């Protein structure tokens, strides 16, 4: 029901606050994780950590994320999308302060795990909320901003770390002993603690946005839901029609319960969502983002050239995501997947070919970099842009939070496994074999989207819901 949608300033403020809230949350996801990996050696020296302790320090945030994902859907269904996001912002803030002032390794781990819980919660609830507050015409574009925040966080974490490191080496003396430790002598504290700043922004933006009108309908608060629909549509008739459509669908459903996930049509949607969430992690994207410099060095590049190549990867990732935001509602979700994943297969096969035969036939490093960048382009414009759009809009309202938790749990398990297995694969299967495996994993993904997923572009959440219930 996208007719009569005004472009008024009031509606823009609602959308801007909603999307900034979700995007800041996703920025924190990358900020917390990348900082943990990138500065772990400073922590080793500070607390005299062994290899197992270093591994636990890096992995504890992901364990916290899995815990957060497991409970995020239930919390958002029971207490609301907005309070759950406020809780995530609180966890981020406490985690940042805890990391900055940690006096022991156990205290640092607890703080990191709290931040991980916030990551898990926000990774489920933010895209879910944006999809529920958006009209069908703009939903793909708005939820894609969530993925754009991933790329901003990827670049922003390195930039913030670089700035803090430069500041610590500038010879500036801080008046307070703790401030000197945080920003000068033990600058890793500042790098981890700085996540508290965007956490405050997340809390502020989440506080001023409205609750999801669809969740309000579930709680039989129709008047409040109608008021929010009027703010979104700026048209009383359109708002009333949307409310009636939501009530009709919600009224035909049973009370929210985990058992509802196993009803025929919904269970199909849950399985498909979990499959595309975990398969997307085994198609190589996180291996490229996490271990890009190592891969480039194995190809013969110097350390400086490897890092520069990774910067190019980050730039292409960010620019392409911006393009995806503007075309996803015009081209369509499934069309982007078809072309993007096909391009990923070509790029991965070419990268595998380079590692297997490049040395013997004299291929230059430019060949590898070209197809690396082409792979990142294809990935960013397809699965990276589409995955959270798909997951946030494909489930019925009553179980959307719980179903998103299942999909988010699958996604984070996949992320954890890829992070742990990629170094082993590069060693045991060689880089050529590793990228060949990634190419093979693209095939089931594109088949699932082709055969089992409906095209959701331009459809209301209620239309998509009816599709699954009829299955």
URHU-V427203 format. One record per pair of residues at least 12 apart in sequence whose ideal C-beta (glycine too) atoms are under 8 Angstrom apart, sorted by the first residue. I is the first residue (numbers start at 0). J is the second residue. D is the distance in whole Angstrom. If there is no record, write none. Layout:
I|J|D ; I|J|D
This chain:
0|134|8 ; 0|135|7 ; 0|237|6 ; 0|240|5 ; 0|241|5 ; 0|244|7 ; 0|459|6 ; 1|134|5 ; 1|135|5 ; 1|136|4 ; 1|457|8 ; 2|237|7 ; 3|232|7 ; 3|234|4 ; 3|236|7 ; 3|237|5 ; 4|134|6 ; 4|136|7 ; 4|232|6 ; 4|233|7 ; 4|234|7 ; 4|237|7 ; 5|232|7 ; 5|233|4 ; 5|234|7 ; 7|233|5 ; 9|230|6 ; 9|233|7 ; 10|230|7 ; 10|231|6 ; 10|232|8 ; 10|233|5 ; 13|132|7 ; 13|208|7 ; 13|209|7 ; 13|227|8 ; 13|230|5 ; 13|231|6 ; 14|132|7 ; 14|133|7 ; 14|137|8 ; 14|141|7 ; 14|231|8 ; 16|204|5 ; 16|207|6 ; 16|208|4 ; 17|128|7 ; 17|129|6 ; 17|132|5 ; 17|133|8 ; 17|141|8 ; 17|208|5 ; 18|129|6 ; 18|141|6 ; 18|144|5 ; 18|145|8 ; 19|200|8 ; 19|204|5 ; 20|84|6 ; 20|125|7 ; 20|128|8 ; 20|201|6 ; 20|204|4 ; 20|205|5 ; 20|208|6 ; 21|121|8 ; 21|125|4 ; 21|126|6 ; 21|128|6 ; 21|129|5 ; 21|144|7 ; 21|145|5 ; 21|148|8 ; 22|125|8 ; 22|144|5 ; 22|145|6 ; 22|147|7 ; 22|148|4 ; 22|151|8 ; 23|148|7 ; 23|197|5 ; 23|200|5 ; 23|201|4 ; 23|204|6 ; 24|84|7 ; 24|87|6 ; 24|88|8 ; 24|121|4 ; 24|122|8 ; 24|125|5 ; 24|148|8 ; 24|201|6 ; 25|121|7 ; 25|122|7 ; 25|125|6 ; 25|145|5 ; 25|146|8 ; 25|148|4 ; 25|149|6 ; 25|152|7 ; 26|148|5 ; 26|149|8 ; 26|151|6 ; 26|152|4 ; 26|155|7 ; 26|197|6 ; 27|91|5 ; 27|114|8 ; 27|117|7 ; 27|118|7 ; 27|121|7 ; 27|152|7 ; 27|194|6 ; 27|197|5 ; 27|198|6 ; 27|201|7 ; 28|118|5 ; 28|121|7 ; 28|122|6 ; 28|149|7 ; 28|152|7 ; 29|148|8 ; 29|149|6 ; 29|152|3 ; 29|153|5 ; 29|155|8 ; 29|156|6 ; 30|152|5 ; 30|155|7 ; 30|156|5 ; 30|159|8 ; 30|193|8 ; 30|194|5 ; 30|197|7 ; 31|60|6 ; 31|91|8 ; 31|94|7 ; 31|111|8 ; 31|114|5 ; 31|115|7 ; 31|118|6 ; 31|191|8 ; 31|194|6 ; 32|60|6 ; 32|61|8 ; 32|118|7 ; 33|152|7 ; 33|153|7 ; 33|156|4 ; 33|157|7 ; 34|156|6 ; 34|160|6 ; 34|190|5 ; 34|191|6 ; 34|194|7 ; 35|56|7 ; 35|57|6 ; 35|60|6 ; 35|111|7 ; 35|191|7 ; 36|57|6 ; 36|289|7 ; 37|156|7 ; 37|157|7 ; 37|160|6 ; 38|160|7 ; 38|187|5 ; 38|190|5 ; 38|191|8 ; 39|53|6 ; 39|56|6 ; 39|57|6 ; 41|185|7 ; 41|186|8 ; 41|187|4 ; 42|56|6 ; 42|107|7 ; 42|187|6 ; 45|185|6 ; 45|187|7 ; 46|103|7 ; 46|104|4 ; 46|107|7 ; 48|104|7 ; 52|104|7 ; 55|108|7 ; 56|104|8 ; 56|107|7 ; 56|108|6 ; 56|111|7 ; 58|415|7 ; 58|419|8 ; 59|108|5 ; 59|111|5 ; 59|112|5 ; 59|115|7 ; 60|111|5 ; 60|112|7 ; 60|114|6 ; 60|115|4 ; 60|118|7 ; 61|115|6 ; 61|411|7 ; 61|414|7 ; 61|415|5 ; 61|418|7 ; 62|112|7 ; 62|115|6 ; 63|111|7 ; 63|112|4 ; 63|113|7 ; 63|114|7 ; 63|115|2 ; 63|116|5 ; 63|117|8 ; 63|118|7 ; 63|119|7 ; 64|115|4 ; 64|116|7 ; 64|118|4 ; 64|119|4 ; 64|122|7 ; 64|411|5 ; 65|115|8 ; 65|119|6 ; 65|408|7 ; 65|411|5 ; 65|412|7 ; 65|415|7 ; 66|112|8 ; 66|115|7 ; 66|116|6 ; 66|119|6 ; 67|87|8 ; 67|90|8 ; 67|115|7 ; 67|116|4 ; 67|117|6 ; 67|118|6 ; 67|119|2 ; 67|120|4 ; 67|122|8 ; 67|123|8 ; 68|119|4 ; 68|120|8 ; 68|122|7 ; 68|123|6 ; 68|404|6 ; 68|407|4 ; 68|408|5 ; 68|410|8 ; 68|411|6 ; 69|119|7 ; 69|404|6 ; 69|408|6 ; 70|120|8 ; 70|404|7 ; 71|83|6 ; 71|119|6 ; 71|120|4 ; 71|122|8 ; 71|123|4 ; 71|124|6 ; 71|400|7 ; 71|403|7 ; 71|404|6 ; 71|407|7 ; 72|123|6 ; 72|399|8 ; 72|400|4 ; 72|401|4 ; 72|402|7 ; 72|403|5 ; 72|404|3 ; 72|405|8 ; 72|407|8 ; 73|400|7 ; 73|401|6 ; 73|404|7 ; 74|86|7 ; 74|120|7 ; 74|400|8 ; 75|123|7 ; 75|124|5 ; 75|127|7 ; 75|214|8 ; 75|400|4 ; 76|214|8 ; 76|217|8 ; 76|255|6 ; 76|397|8 ; 76|398|8 ; 76|399|8 ; 76|400|4 ; 76|401|6 ; 79|210|5 ; 79|211|7 ; 79|214|6 ; 80|124|6 ; 80|127|7 ; 80|128|4 ; 80|131|7 ; 80|210|7 ; 80|211|5 ; 80|214|6 ; 80|400|8 ; 81|128|8 ; 81|205|6 ; 81|208|7 ; 81|209|8 ; 81|210|5 ; 81|211|7 ; 83|120|6 ; 83|124|5 ; 84|120|8 ; 84|121|6 ; 84|124|5 ; 84|125|7 ; 84|128|7 ; 84|201|7 ; 84|205|5 ; 85|202|6 ; 85|205|5 ; 85|206|7 ; 86|120|7 ; 87|116|8 ; 87|117|4 ; 87|120|4 ; 87|121|4 ; 87|124|7 ; 87|201|7 ; 88|117|7 ; 88|198|5 ; 88|199|8 ; 88|201|4 ; 88|202|4 ; 88|205|6 ; 89|117|8 ; 89|202|7 ; 90|113|5 ; 90|114|7 ; 90|116|5 ; 90|117|3 ; 90|120|7 ; 91|114|6 ; 91|117|4 ; 91|194|6 ; 91|195|7 ; 91|197|8 ; 91|198|4 ; 91|201|7 ; 92|195|5 ; 92|198|4 ; 92|199|6 ; 92|202|7 ; 93|110|7 ; 93|113|6 ; 94|110|5 ; 94|111|7 ; 94|113|4 ; 94|114|3 ; 94|117|7 ; 94|194|7 ; 94|195|8 ; 94|198|8 ; 95|110|8 ; 95|114|7 ; 95|191|7 ; 95|192|5 ; 95|193|7 ; 95|194|4 ; 95|195|3 ; 95|196|8 ; 95|198|6 ; 96|110|8 ; 96|192|7 ; 96|195|6 ; 97|109|7 ; 97|110|3 ; 97|113|7 ; 98|110|5 ; 98|111|7 ; 98|114|7 ; 98|188|7 ; 98|191|4 ; 98|192|5 ; 98|194|8 ; 99|181|5 ; 99|188|5 ; 99|189|7 ; 99|191|6 ; 99|192|3 ; 99|195|7 ; 100|177|7 ; 100|181|8 ; 100|188|8 ; 100|192|8 ; 101|188|8 ; 114|194|7 ; 117|198|8 ; 119|407|7 ; 119|411|7 ; 121|201|8 ; 122|407|6 ; 122|410|8 ; 122|411|7 ; 123|400|7 ; 123|403|5 ; 123|404|6 ; 123|407|4 ; 124|400|7 ; 124|403|8 ; 125|145|6 ; 126|142|5 ; 126|145|5 ; 126|387|4 ; 126|388|8 ; 126|390|7 ; 126|391|4 ; 126|403|8 ; 127|391|5 ; 127|399|6 ; 127|400|6 ; 127|403|5 ; 128|211|6 ; 129|141|5 ; 129|142|5 ; 129|144|8 ; 129|145|6 ; 129|391|7 ; 130|142|5 ; 130|388|8 ; 130|391|4 ; 130|392|5 ; 130|460|7 ; 131|211|4 ; 131|212|7 ; 131|213|5 ; 131|214|7 ; 131|396|8 ; 131|399|8 ; 131|460|7 ; 132|208|8 ; 132|209|7 ; 132|211|6 ; 132|212|7 ; 132|227|8 ; 132|231|7 ; 134|231|7 ; 134|232|7 ; 135|457|6 ; 135|458|6 ; 135|459|5 ; 135|460|8 ; 135|462|8 ; 136|328|7 ; 136|457|7 ; 137|328|7 ; 138|328|7 ; 138|388|7 ; 138|392|6 ; 138|460|8 ; 139|327|4 ; 139|328|4 ; 139|332|7 ; 139|388|5 ; 139|455|8 ; 139|456|6 ; 140|324|6 ; 140|325|7 ; 140|327|6 ; 140|328|5 ; 142|387|6 ; 142|388|5 ; 142|391|5 ; 142|392|7 ; 143|320|8 ; 143|323|6 ; 143|324|4 ; 143|327|5 ; 143|384|5 ; 143|387|8 ; 143|388|6 ; 144|324|6 ; 145|387|5 ; 146|320|6 ; 146|323|7 ; 146|383|6 ; 146|384|5 ; 146|386|8 ; 146|387|6 ; 147|317|8 ; 147|320|5 ; 147|321|6 ; 147|324|6 ; 149|320|8 ; 149|383|7 ; 150|313|7 ; 150|316|5 ; 150|317|4 ; 150|320|5 ; 150|379|7 ; 151|317|7 ; 153|288|7 ; 153|313|6 ; 153|316|7 ; 153|317|8 ; 154|313|5 ; 154|314|8 ; 154|317|6 ; 157|313|8 ; 159|190|7 ; 159|193|6 ; 160|190|5 ; 163|182|7 ; 163|186|5 ; 163|189|5 ; 163|190|6 ; 163|193|7 ; 164|186|6 ; 164|190|8 ; 166|182|6 ; 166|183|8 ; 166|186|8 ; 167|182|6 ; 167|183|5 ; 167|184|8 ; 167|186|4 ; 167|189|8 ; 171|183|7 ; 209|227|5 ; 209|230|7 ; 210|223|7 ; 210|227|7 ; 212|224|4 ; 212|225|8 ; 212|227|4 ; 212|228|5 ; 212|231|8 ; 212|242|8 ; 212|245|7 ; 213|245|6 ; 213|249|8 ; 213|396|5 ; 213|460|7 ; 214|396|8 ; 215|227|7 ; 216|242|7 ; 216|245|5 ; 216|246|6 ; 216|249|6 ; 216|396|8 ; 217|249|6 ; 217|255|7 ; 217|396|6 ; 217|397|6 ; 221|242|7 ; 221|246|7 ; 224|242|6 ; 224|245|7 ; 225|238|6 ; 225|239|7 ; 225|242|5 ; 228|241|5 ; 228|242|6 ; 241|459|8 ; 244|459|7 ; 244|461|5 ; 245|396|7 ; 245|461|6 ; 247|461|8 ; 248|395|8 ; 248|396|7 ; 248|461|5 ; 248|464|6 ; 248|465|7 ; 249|396|6 ; 249|397|7 ; 252|395|6 ; 252|396|8 ; 252|397|5 ; 253|397|7 ; 254|397|7 ; 255|397|4 ; 255|398|6 ; 255|401|7 ; 257|401|6 ; 259|397|7 ; 259|398|5 ; 260|398|6 ; 260|401|6 ; 260|402|6 ; 260|405|7 ; 263|470|7 ; 264|467|4 ; 264|468|5 ; 264|469|7 ; 264|470|4 ; 265|394|7 ; 265|395|6 ; 265|398|6 ; 265|402|7 ; 265|467|6 ; 265|468|7 ; 267|451|8 ; 267|467|7 ; 267|470|5 ; 268|393|6 ; 268|394|6 ; 268|395|8 ; 268|402|7 ; 268|467|5 ; 268|470|8 ; 269|394|7 ; 269|402|5 ; 269|405|6 ; 269|406|8 ; 271|393|8 ; 271|447|6 ; 271|451|5 ; 271|452|6 ; 272|389|7 ; 272|390|5 ; 272|393|6 ; 272|394|7 ; 272|402|7 ; 272|405|7 ; 272|406|4 ; 272|409|8 ; 273|405|6 ; 273|406|5 ; 273|408|8 ; 273|409|4 ; 274|409|8 ; 274|443|8 ; 274|447|6 ; 275|386|7 ; 275|389|7 ; 275|390|8 ; 275|444|6 ; 275|447|6 ; 275|448|7 ; 275|452|8 ; 276|386|7 ; 276|390|7 ; 276|406|5 ; 276|407|7 ; 276|409|4 ; 276|410|4 ; 276|413|7 ; 277|409|4 ; 277|410|7 ; 277|412|7 ; 277|413|4 ; 278|413|8 ; 278|440|6 ; 278|443|6 ; 278|444|5 ; 278|447|7 ; 279|382|5 ; 279|386|5 ; 279|410|7 ; 279|413|7 ; 279|444|7 ; 280|410|7 ; 280|413|3 ; 280|414|5 ; 280|416|7 ; 280|417|5 ; 281|413|6 ; 281|416|8 ; 281|417|6 ; 281|436|8 ; 281|437|7 ; 281|440|4 ; 282|340|8 ; 282|343|6 ; 282|378|7 ; 282|382|7 ; 282|437|6 ; 282|440|5 ; 282|441|5 ; 282|444|6 ; 283|343|8 ; 283|347|6 ; 283|374|7 ; 283|378|8 ; 283|434|7 ; 283|437|4 ; 283|440|8 ; 284|378|5 ; 284|382|7 ; 284|383|6 ; 285|414|6 ; 285|417|5 ; 285|418|7 ; 285|421|8 ; 286|417|6 ; 286|421|4 ; 286|433|7 ; 286|437|7 ; 287|312|7 ; 287|371|7 ; 287|374|7 ; 287|375|7 ; 287|378|8 ; 288|312|7 ; 288|316|8 ; 289|417|8 ; 289|418|6 ; 289|421|7 ; 290|421|5 ; 290|422|7 ; 290|425|7 ; 291|305|8 ; 291|308|7 ; 291|309|4 ; 291|312|6 ; 291|371|8 ; 292|305|4 ; 292|306|6 ; 292|308|8 ; 292|309|5 ; 293|305|8 ; 293|422|8 ; 293|425|7 ; 294|425|7 ; 294|430|6 ; 295|308|5 ; 295|309|7 ; 295|367|8 ; 295|368|8 ; 297|354|8 ; 297|425|7 ; 297|430|6 ; 298|353|7 ; 298|354|7 ; 298|357|8 ; 298|364|6 ; 298|367|5 ; 298|430|8 ; 299|364|6 ; 300|364|6 ; 304|364|8 ; 308|368|6 ; 308|371|7 ; 311|368|7 ; 311|372|6 ; 312|371|6 ; 312|372|7 ; 312|375|5 ; 315|372|5 ; 315|375|5 ; 315|376|6 ; 315|379|7 ; 316|375|5 ; 316|379|5 ; 316|383|8 ; 319|375|7 ; 319|376|5 ; 319|379|4 ; 319|380|5 ; 320|379|5 ; 320|380|8 ; 320|383|7 ; 320|384|6 ; 322|380|6 ; 323|335|7 ; 323|379|6 ; 323|380|5 ; 323|381|8 ; 323|383|8 ; 323|384|4 ; 324|384|7 ; 326|380|8 ; 327|384|6 ; 327|385|7 ; 327|388|7 ; 327|456|8 ; 328|456|6 ; 328|457|7 ; 331|454|6 ; 331|456|4 ; 332|385|5 ; 332|388|6 ; 332|389|6 ; 332|452|8 ; 332|454|7 ; 332|455|6 ; 332|456|6 ; 333|448|6 ; 333|449|7 ; 333|452|7 ; 333|454|5 ; 335|380|6 ; 335|381|5 ; 335|384|7 ; 335|385|6 ; 336|381|5 ; 336|382|7 ; 336|385|6 ; 336|444|8 ; 336|445|6 ; 336|448|5 ; 337|445|7 ; 337|448|8 ; 337|449|7 ; 338|377|8 ; 338|381|7 ; 339|377|5 ; 339|378|7 ; 339|380|5 ; 339|381|2 ; 339|382|6 ; 340|377|7 ; 340|381|6 ; 340|382|7 ; 340|441|5 ; 340|444|6 ; 340|445|5 ; 340|448|8 ; 341|377|8 ; 341|445|7 ; 342|373|7 ; 342|374|8 ; 342|376|8 ; 342|377|3 ; 342|381|8 ; 343|374|6 ; 343|377|5 ; 343|378|6 ; 343|381|7 ; 343|382|8 ; 343|438|8 ; 343|441|6 ; 344|438|5 ; 344|441|5 ; 344|442|8 ; 345|373|8 ; 346|370|5 ; 346|371|8 ; 346|373|5 ; 346|374|4 ; 346|377|6 ; 347|374|6 ; 347|434|5 ; 347|435|7 ; 347|437|5 ; 347|438|4 ; 347|441|7 ; 348|434|8 ; 348|435|7 ; 348|438|5 ; 349|366|8 ; 349|370|4 ; 350|367|7 ; 350|370|5 ; 350|371|7 ; 350|374|7 ; 350|430|8 ; 350|434|5 ; 351|430|8 ; 351|431|5 ; 351|432|8 ; 351|434|4 ; 351|435|5 ; 351|438|7 ; 352|431|8 ; 353|366|6 ; 353|367|5 ; 353|370|7 ; 354|429|7 ; 354|430|4 ; 354|431|4 ; 354|434|7 ; 355|429|8 ; 355|431|4 ; 382|444|7 ; 386|410|8 ; 388|455|8 ; 389|452|7 ; 389|455|7 ; 390|403|6 ; 390|406|5 ; 390|407|8 ; 391|403|7 ; 392|455|6 ; 392|460|6 ; 392|463|6 ; 393|452|8 ; 393|455|7 ; 393|463|6 ; 393|467|7 ; 394|464|8 ; 394|467|8 ; 395|464|5 ; 395|467|7 ; 395|468|7 ; 396|460|7 ; 396|464|7 ; 421|433|7 ; 424|436|7 ; 453|466|5
